Each structure stands twice: as structure tokens, then as C-alpha cells.
Amino acid sequence: MEEVAILHTTKKEVTVVSCTVKQLLSGKIAENINNAQLKIPEYQRPYVWQKKQLAKLVSDLNAFYENYSKEQPLYYLGSIILHKHNKSLNIIDGQQRVITLALLDYFVNNVTSVPLKLEG
């Protein structure tokens, strides 16, 4: 599905990881970032997307999949920036897209839970 680049930082390094949305939402992103819980830190703004933003994302996804072939690159969702802290991946940038995709996954694919934790 969509590809997401993830930054992993320590005092000495920054790691960029590409993954699909499915991998991101499952917490199985890379060998060194496995089974992590996605969290939205308390300092992040609340979910504010309205019908206009939702319709744009769904329209873009529909247009992509109408002409999809295995030879073309995956849908580019944009950068999602996460900060790894212990077993958590704090969403620093991209939370509106991640929440929207998690909700779409919940409703479209009948998943049993949304894999996000709100802090605060």
C-alpha cells in the first residue's frame, strides 16, 4: 500500500525507514522498530480534519488505485515523522493522515481496534 518514511534518532544517528501503512499501523516497521505502539503525544493538536481533507485523501487514493500496476511506485503519502521512545513511536508529524488512515482501515477492513494511543 502506501509507503511511509520513518526517522529513528539517537544522540548519534538518524535512521530513515520506509514502510507501508499496513506495517506502520501494525507496529512491525523494521527489525529495530518492531511491535512498537503508535502514540500521539499530549502536545499535539487534536484531530481537526474536516470533510474537505478526508474527501481529498480518499479521492487521491481512489485515483491511484484505478490505474495501479505493480510496475509503478507505491502511493506517496508524504513524510510521517516519528520519535522512538522505549516501545513507543510518538507521532511528531503526520498525525492527521495516520489517524485518518487508521480510521479508514477500521471501517473499510473491519479491523478490531485502531492501533493508536492518545497521551494526556
C-alpha positions in Angstrom: 0.0 0.0 0.0 1.3 3.5 0.8 4.9 4.0 1.7 5.9 5.8 4.9 9.4 7.0 5.8 10.2 6.8 9.5 13.1 8.6 11.3 14.7 6.8 14.2 17.1 9.0 16.2 19.6 8.5 18.9 22.2 11.0 20.1 24.4 9.9 17.3 22.2 8.8 14.5 19.1 9.4 12.5 17.6 6.5 10.7 15.1 6.7 7.8 12.9 3.7 7.3 10.4 3.2 4.5 7.3 1.1 5.2 3.7 0.6 4.1 0.8 1.9 6.1 -0.1 -1.6 7.0 3.3 -2.1 8.6 3.1 1.3 10.3 -0.3 0.5 11.8 0.7 -3.0 12.9 3.9 -1.7 14.6 6.0 -4.0 12.5 8.1 -1.4 10.7 11.6 -2.6 10.7 13.8 -5.1 12.6 14.9 -2.4 15.1 11.4 -0.9 15.4 9.2 -3.9 16.0 5.9 -4.2 17.9 6.0 -0.5 18.8 2.9 1.3 20.0 1.9 4.4 17.9 1.2 7.3 20.2 0.0 10.8 19.8 1.8 12.9 22.4 -0.3 15.3 24.5 1.4 18.4 23.0 0.0 17.6 19.5 -3.1 19.4 18.4 -6.4 17.4 18.3 -7.7 15.7 15.2 -9.1 18.6 13.1 -9.5 17.2 9.6 -12.9 18.0 8.1 -14.9 16.6 5.2 -12.7 18.5 2.6 -9.4 16.9 3.8 -11.0 13.5 4.1 -12.5 13.7 0.6 -9.2 14.8 -0.9 -7.3 11.9 0.6 -9.9 9.3 -0.4 -10.1 10.8 -3.9 -6.3 10.6 -4.3 -6.3 7.0 -3.1 -9.1 6.1 -5.5 -7.4 7.8 -8.4 -4.1 6.0 -7.6 -5.8 2.5 -7.4 -7.9 3.0 -10.5 -4.7 2.9 -12.6 -2.5 0.8 -10.3 0.0 -1.6 -11.7 2.8 -3.5 -9.9 5.4 -1.7 -12.1 4.6 1.7 -10.7 5.8 3.1 -7.3 3.6 2.9 -4.3 1.3 5.8 -3.4 3.4 8.6 -1.8 1.6 9.6 1.4 4.2 12.2 2.4 6.6 12.1 5.3 5.5 10.8 8.6 7.9 11.7 11.4 8.0 9.5 14.5 10.2 9.7 17.6 11.0 6.3 19.1 11.0 6.3 22.8 11.2 2.9 24.6 8.5 0.8 23.0 6.5 3.8 21.7 6.6 5.6 18.4 5.4 9.2 19.1 3.8 10.8 16.0 5.6 14.2 15.6 4.3 15.0 12.1 1.6 13.3 10.0 -0.9 12.6 12.8 -3.9 13.8 10.8 -3.0 11.4 7.9 -2.2 8.5 10.3 -5.4 8.9 12.3 -7.5 9.1 9.1 -5.8 6.0 7.6 -6.3 4.1 10.9 -10.0 5.0 10.9 -10.4 4.1 7.2 -8.7 0.7 8.0 -11.1 0.3 10.9 -14.2 0.9 8.9 -13.3 -0.5 5.5 -11.4 -3.6 6.6 -13.3 -4.3 9.8 -10.2 -4.3 12.0 -10.9 -4.9 15.6 -9.1 -1.9 17.0 -7.4 1.3 16.0 -3.7 0.9 16.9 -3.2 4.4 18.3 -2.9 5.7 21.8 -3.6 9.2 22.8 -1.4 10.6 25.5 -2.6 13.1 28.1 
